[in-house]
Amino acid sequence: MNDVNHPVPILEAQSIRKVFDRSDGQLVVLDGCDFSLEKGQAVAVVGQSGSGKSTLLNILGALDHSTSGKILHSGKLLDFGRRQVVDQWRTHQVGFVFQSHMLLPDFTSRENLLLPARRQGPVTSVIRERAQNFLETMGLQDRADHLPGELSGGEQQRIAVARAFMNKPSIVLADEPFGNLDQKIGGHLGEMLFGLRDKEGTSLVIVTHDRHLAQQADKTMKLENGKLVSVD
């Protein structure tokens, strides 16, 4: 039985294996990955390009499923055979930040921020106020009615970061979130990301090549030969 000294992880992966079938045979990307994320913890995942970091992140966020292994949220197994249940879990519990901002081009900054909330139901005045607070936190209150094409790359990604937190998810998964930005802007956005994580009490998993960004996490894991190993 878990107690206060051994809390149940907010997110856990057990023996994750991912195999892709190719014309020249099978490609084993993940080969028995174990992963554990505590409530409020930030974990950085590093590794060489092509090592499977994005694949792992997609499996952790139920955007993809593993060939074998288990994903648990707060000790409860995610049943990938129940697609609607998994989709609901992802909508309510997980926020995503990708390398590309993934903003809808015909929606304003404010409208893009409100998209996750719209998937859950009517947009209330409380939700609108939360979106406005995020715009102010990210220094974009003057850009609220601008389309993505009218924003700089850094501004677009600021909206993407804030959007990941809009629904008060228990977990935010970030995949090379600042890889397309220069080091100075990426560093500033990294501070914003970790600041929101602290303010919201959200658990964070961040895949990155940026050593400085990884150092801000509570723990760093390296994906190597299909397995995760701690580098702390």
JOTA-V996672 format. One record per residue. RES is the residue in one small letter. D_LAST is the distance of its C-alpha to the last C-alpha in Angstrom with 1 decimal. Layout:
# JOTA-V996672
RES_D_LAST / RES_D_LAST
This chain:
# JOTA-V996672
m_27.6 / n_24.8 / d_25.2 / v_23.8 / n_21.0 / h_20.2 / p_21.0 / v_21.7 / p_19.1 / i_20.7 / l_19.8 / e_19.1 / a_19.5 / q_20.6 / s_21.3 / i_21.8 / r_23.9 / k_25.5 / v_28.3 / f_30.6 / d_34.1 / r_35.4 / s_38.7 / d_37.3 / g_35.5 / q_32.3 / l_29.0 / v_26.0 / v_23.3 / l_21.2 / d_21.5 / g_20.4 / c_17.4 / d_16.2 / f_14.6 / s_14.7 / l_15.0 / e_16.2 / k_19.0 / g_18.3 / q_14.5 / a_13.2 / v_10.9 / a_10.8 / v_11.7 / v_12.0 / g_14.0 / q_17.4 / s_20.6 / g_22.3 / s_19.3 / g_20.2 / k_17.9 / s_21.1 / t_22.6 / l_19.8 / l_20.1 / n_23.8 / i_23.7 / l_21.5 / g_24.2 / a_27.1 / l_28.3 / d_28.2 / h_28.3 / s_26.6 / t_28.8 / s_27.7 / g_25.2 / k_25.0 / i_23.8 / l_24.1 / h_24.4 / s_24.4 / g_25.2 / k_28.0 / l_28.3 / l_29.0 / d_32.2 / f_32.3 / g_35.9 / r_36.8 / r_36.2 / q_37.7 / v_35.6 / v_32.4 / d_33.7 / q_34.4 / w_31.0 / r_29.4 / t_32.0 / h_31.4 / q_27.7 / v_25.9 / g_25.9 / f_25.2 / v_24.6 / f_25.2 / q_25.3 / s_29.0 / h_30.2 / m_32.4 / l_34.9 / l_38.5 / p_40.6 / d_43.7 / f_42.0 / t_41.4 / s_38.2 / r_39.3 / e_40.4 / n_37.1 / l_35.3 / l_37.7 / l_37.3 / p_34.7 / a_36.9 / r_40.0 / r_38.5 / q_38.5 / g_42.0 / p_44.2 / v_42.7 / t_43.6 / s_44.1 / v_40.9 / i_38.9 / r_40.7 / e_39.8 / r_36.1 / a_36.3 / q_38.1 / n_35.5 / f_32.8 / l_35.1 / e_35.4 / t_31.7 / m_31.1 / g_34.1 / l_36.1 / q_39.0 / d_41.3 / r_40.1 / a_40.5 / d_43.5 / h_42.4 / l_41.7 / p_38.5 / g_40.6 / e_41.5 / l_37.9 / s_35.6 / g_32.5 / g_30.4 / e_32.7 / q_32.7 / q_28.9 / r_29.1 / i_31.5 / a_29.3 / v_26.4 / a_28.8 / r_30.4 / a_27.2 / f_27.4 / m_31.2 / n_31.6 / k_29.1 / p_26.8 / s_24.3 / i_21.8 / v_21.6 / l_20.4 / a_20.2 / d_20.5 / e_20.2 / p_22.2 / f_22.9 / g_23.1 / n_26.9 / l_26.9 / d_26.8 / q_23.8 / k_25.5 / i_26.6 / g_23.3 / g_21.5 / h_24.1 / l_23.8 / g_20.1 / e_20.9 / m_23.6 / l_21.4 / f_18.9 / g_22.1 / l_23.7 / r_20.8 / d_21.0 / k_24.8 / e_25.2 / g_22.6 / t_21.5 / s_18.5 / l_17.0 / v_15.6 / i_15.6 / v_15.8 / t_15.7 / h_16.0 / d_15.9 / r_12.9 / h_14.2 / l_14.5 / a_11.0 / q_9.9 / q_12.3 / a_10.6 / d_9.3 / k_6.5 / t_6.2 / m_7.8 / k_9.8 / l_13.4 / e_14.9 / n_18.3 / g_18.7 / k_15.7 / l_12.3 / v_9.3 / s_5.7 / v_3.8 / d_0.0
